Amino acid sequence: MAMLPHLRKMLLASSLLIAPALSLSAMAAPDTPAPHAATAMESAVKSTLPNGLRVVIVPDRLAPVVQTQVIYLTGSAAAPEGFPGTAHALEHMMFNGSKALSRDQLSTVSARIGNVSNAFTTEDTTQFYFQAPAHYLDLLLKIEADRMRNILLTDADWTHERGAIEQEVARDVSMPFERYLIAQNRALFAGTSYEHDALGTRESFDKTDARLLRSFYDSWYQPITPFCSLSAMSIPRPPSTRYAASSARSPLVSSPHARLSSPLLSKPRQSKSTAIMQRAF
């Protein structure tokens, strides 16, 4: 107990020495805010291609990986009357083959380059994304450019895919919370194009055919409709001009024998990112 008064005196003395030093350092500090570090979106490059496609390029130096997102500004709210699942059905059909790549070839390419890809549909958008090593950017853009205007949309492909879509819908409506959201939309948005769930209904899929999907596709899947977003550490130049398409109507490649070779083997080189977009789309 006798040590406590002595300890108190030592603490008081040290505080008296430290306080002036802290006040002096505070006075010496400049009264200017810390420099603002630009956010990813503030560093983004935005451009519109001659065909109307709007492009946003977001730098991300975390890893040498590129992610492409093509966001079509159409969803279930734009579906024809009585067919609320049309946008969702077309989302699935975008993975079922185009003039340049069949369904199986697209899966093979994705596996070979270590790609992660998927898509989802909301009431107002349908979004597709790829994520892969950055030097495959050219290939990813060619795939998106080709299927923007050149998917096959055959009756056989729709019959094949319809079962998978109906299973997805059945899975979701088996969940109580999903049923609550569906009922909520019907109550809040009755009589509007937003009253139906974006996934659609089994009844609408039973009435859907390839002809209906083709009509919706031709109406909305044009360069002027979507945004294309790129997020990457660096943007490499296309490996070969042979794979460049002048517009979204152009095929991915000029020869069926060249589909999988050069983009998977060539080494990347640096160039302007917007030039890549113009060559792809």
C-alpha positions in Angstrom: 0.0 0.0 0.0 2.9 2.4 0.7 3.9 2.2 -3.0 0.6 3.7 -4.3 1.3 7.4 -3.5 4.8 7.2 -5.1 3.3 5.5 -8.2 0.6 8.2 -8.4 3.3 10.9 -8.4 5.2 9.2 -11.2 2.1 8.9 -13.4 1.2 12.5 -12.8 4.7 13.6 -13.7 4.7 11.6 -16.9 1.4 13.0 -17.9 2.6 16.6 -17.4 5.6 15.9 -19.7 3.5 14.2 -22.4 0.6 16.7 -22.6 2.7 19.6 -23.9 4.4 17.4 -26.5 1.0 16.3 -27.8 -0.3 19.8 -28.0 2.8 21.0 -29.9 2.5 18.2 -32.4 -1.2 19.1 -32.9 -0.3 22.7 -33.5 2.4 21.8 -35.9 0.1 19.6 -38.0 -1.1 21.3 -41.2 -4.8 22.1 -41.2 -5.4 20.4 -44.6 -7.5 17.3 -45.2 -5.8 14.0 -46.1 -5.6 13.5 -49.9 -8.7 11.8 -51.3 -7.9 8.4 -52.8 -9.9 7.8 -55.9 -12.5 5.0 -55.7 -12.7 2.3 -58.3 -15.7 4.0 -60.0 -14.0 7.4 -59.9 -11.1 5.8 -61.8 -13.4 4.1 -64.3 -13.2 4.7 -68.0 -16.5 5.3 -69.7 -17.1 5.2 -73.4 -19.8 4.6 -76.0 -18.9 2.6 -79.1 -20.0 3.6 -82.6 -22.7 0.9 -82.5 -24.2 2.4 -79.3 -22.8 -0.1 -76.8 -22.0 1.7 -73.5 -18.8 0.5 -71.8 -17.5 1.0 -68.3 -14.0 -0.2 -67.5 -13.1 -0.4 -63.8 -9.5 -0.9 -62.7 -8.9 -3.6 -60.1 -5.3 -4.4 -59.3 -6.0 -7.1 -56.7 -5.2 -9.9 -59.1 -4.4 -10.5 -62.8 -8.1 -11.4 -63.4 -10.7 -9.8 -65.7 -14.4 -9.9 -65.2 -16.8 -8.9 -67.9 -20.4 -8.1 -67.3 -23.0 -7.5 -70.0 -26.1 -6.0 -68.5 -29.1 -5.9 -70.8 -31.6 -3.3 -69.7 -34.5 -5.7 -70.0 -36.0 -8.2 -67.6 -39.3 -9.8 -66.6 -41.2 -6.5 -66.7 -40.6 -6.3 -70.5 -42.0 -9.8 -71.1 -45.0 -10.3 -73.4 -48.4 -10.4 -71.6 -49.0 -13.9 -70.2 -45.3 -14.9 -70.5 -43.6 -13.5 -67.4 -40.6 -15.9 -67.6 -39.5 -14.9 -71.1 -36.4 -12.9 -70.0 -35.4 -15.7 -67.6 -35.9 -18.3 -70.4 -33.7 -16.3 -72.8 -31.0 -16.0 -70.1 -30.7 -19.8 -70.1 -30.8 -20.0 -73.9 -27.8 -17.6 -74.1 -25.7 -20.6 -72.9 -27.1 -23.1 -75.4 -25.1 -22.3 -78.4 -24.5 -19.7 -81.1 -23.2 -19.7 -84.6 -19.6 -19.7 -83.4 -19.8 -22.0 -80.4 -22.1 -24.8 -79.5 -23.3 -25.4 -76.0 -20.7 -28.1 -75.4 -17.9 -26.0 -77.0 -18.8 -23.1 -74.7 -18.5 -25.4 -71.7 -15.2 -26.8 -72.9 -13.7 -23.3 -73.5 -14.8 -22.2 -70.0 -13.2 -25.2 -68.4 -9.9 -24.8 -70.3 -9.4 -21.2 -69.4 -10.5 -21.6 -65.7 -13.5 -19.3 -66.3 -16.3 -18.7 -63.9 -19.5 -17.6 -65.6 -23.2 -17.3 -64.8 -26.2 -15.0 -65.3 -29.3 -13.8 -63.5 -32.6 -12.0 -64.3 -34.4 -9.3 -62.4 -37.5 -7.3 -63.2 -35.5 -4.7 -65.2 -32.2 -6.3 -66.2 -30.6 -9.5 -67.4 -26.9 -9.8 -66.5 -24.2 -12.1 -67.8 -20.7 -12.3 -66.4 -17.4 -14.1 -67.1 -14.4 -14.1 -64.9 -11.0 -15.5 -66.1 -7.3 -14.7 -66.3 -6.9 -11.3 -67.8 -5.2 -12.4 -71.0 -8.4 -14.2 -72.1 -10.3 -10.9 -72.3 -10.3 -10.9 -76.1 -11.9 -14.4 -76.1 -14.6 -13.5 -73.5 -15.6 -10.4 -75.5 -15.8 -12.4 -78.7 -18.2 -14.9 -77.0 -20.4 -12.0 -75.7 -20.3 -10.3 -79.1 -21.4 -13.4 -80.9 -24.2 -14.4 -78.6 -25.5 -10.9 -78.5 -26.9 -11.4 -82.0 -26.2 -15.0 -83.1 -27.6 -17.5 -80.7 -29.4 -20.4 -82.3 -32.7 -20.6 -80.4 -33.9 -23.9 -81.8 -37.0 -25.7 -80.6 -34.8 -28.7 -79.7 -32.6 -26.5 -77.5 -35.6 -25.0 -75.8 -37.0 -28.4 -75.1 -33.7 -29.4 -73.6 -33.5 -26.3 -71.4 -37.1 -25.9 -70.3 -36.9 -28.8 -67.8 -33.9 -27.1 -66.1 -35.8 -23.8 -65.8 -38.9 -25.4 -64.5 -36.9 -27.2 -61.8 -35.3 -23.9 -60.8 -38.7 -22.3 -60.4 -40.0 -25.3 -58.5 -37.1 -25.1 -56.1 -37.7 -21.4 -55.4 -41.4 -21.6 -54.9 -40.9 -24.5 -52.4 -39.2 -22.0 -50.0 -41.6 -20.1 -47.7 -39.8 -16.8 -48.0 -39.9 -16.9 -51.8 -43.6 -17.6 -51.7 -44.0 -14.6 -49.4 -42.1 -12.4 -51.8 -44.3 -13.6 -54.7 -47.5 -12.9 -52.8 -46.1 -9.5 -51.8 -45.4 -8.5 -55.4 -48.9 -9.6 -56.4 -50.4 -7.4 -53.7 -48.2 -4.3 -54.2 -47.9 -4.3 -58.0 -51.2 -5.9 -59.1 -52.1 -5.0 -62.6 -48.6 -4.0 -63.6 -45.7 -5.8 -65.3 -44.0 -6.1 -61.9 -46.6 -8.4 -60.2 -44.9 -11.6 -61.4 -41.7 -13.1 -60.1 -38.7 -12.6 -62.4 -38.2 -16.3 -62.7 -41.5 -16.8 -64.4 -44.1 -19.6 -63.9 -44.3 -23.2 -65.1 -47.5 -22.4 -66.9 -45.8 -19.6 -68.9 -42.9 -21.9 -69.9 -45.4 -24.6 -71.1 -46.8 -22.0 -73.5 -43.4 -20.7 -74.6 -41.7 -21.7 -77.8 -38.5 -20.8 -79.7 -40.5 -18.4 -81.9 -41.5 -16.3 -78.9 -38.0 -16.3 -77.6 -36.6 -15.2 -80.9 -39.0 -12.3 -81.0 -38.0 -11.1 -77.6 -34.3 -11.7 -78.4 -34.5 -9.6 -81.6 -36.3 -6.8 -79.7 -33.8 -6.4 -76.9 -30.5 -8.1 -77.6 -28.9 -5.3 -79.6 -25.7 -3.3 -78.9 -27.7 -0.2 -78.0 -29.6 -2.0 -75.2 -26.9 -3.2 -72.7 -24.0 -1.8 -70.7 -20.7 -3.7 -70.8 -18.6 -3.5 -67.7 -15.0 -4.7 -67.4 -13.1 -5.0 -64.2 -9.4 -5.9 -64.5 -5.9 -5.4 -63.3 -4.7 -4.6 -66.8 -6.3 -4.8 -70.3 -4.3 -6.8 -72.8 -4.5 -6.3 -76.6 -6.4 -9.0 -78.6 -4.0 -11.8 -79.6 -5.0 -11.8 -83.2 -7.0 -9.6 -85.5 -8.4 -12.7 -87.1 -10.7 -13.0 -84.1 -11.9 -9.4 -84.3 -15.5 -8.7 -85.2 -16.4 -5.3 -86.6 -19.8 -5.3 -84.9 -22.1 -7.4 -82.7 -23.5 -9.0 -85.8 -20.2 -10.5 -86.8 -19.4 -14.1 -86.0 -16.8 -15.0 -83.4 -14.3 -16.5 -85.9 -13.9 -16.6 -89.6 -13.3 -20.3 -89.8 -14.8 -23.2 -87.8 -11.4 -24.8 -87.6 -10.0 -21.8 -85.7 -12.5 -21.6 -82.9 -10.3 -22.7 -80.0 -6.7 -22.2 -81.0 -5.2 -18.8 -81.0 -7.0 -17.1 -78.1 -5.9 -20.0 -75.8 -2.3 -20.0 -76.8 -1.3 -16.5 -77.6 0.5 -14.3 -75.1 -1.1 -11.0 -74.2 0.2 -7.6 -75.1 -0.8 -4.2 -73.7 -3.0 -1.7 -75.6 -5.9 0.7 -75.1 -9.0 -1.0 -73.6 -11.5 0.8 -75.7 -9.8 -0.5 -78.8 -10.5 -4.1 -77.6 -14.2 -3.3 -77.2 -14.5 -1.8 -80.7 -12.8 -4.8 -82.2 -15.0 -7.3 -80.3 -18.3 -5.5 -80.8 
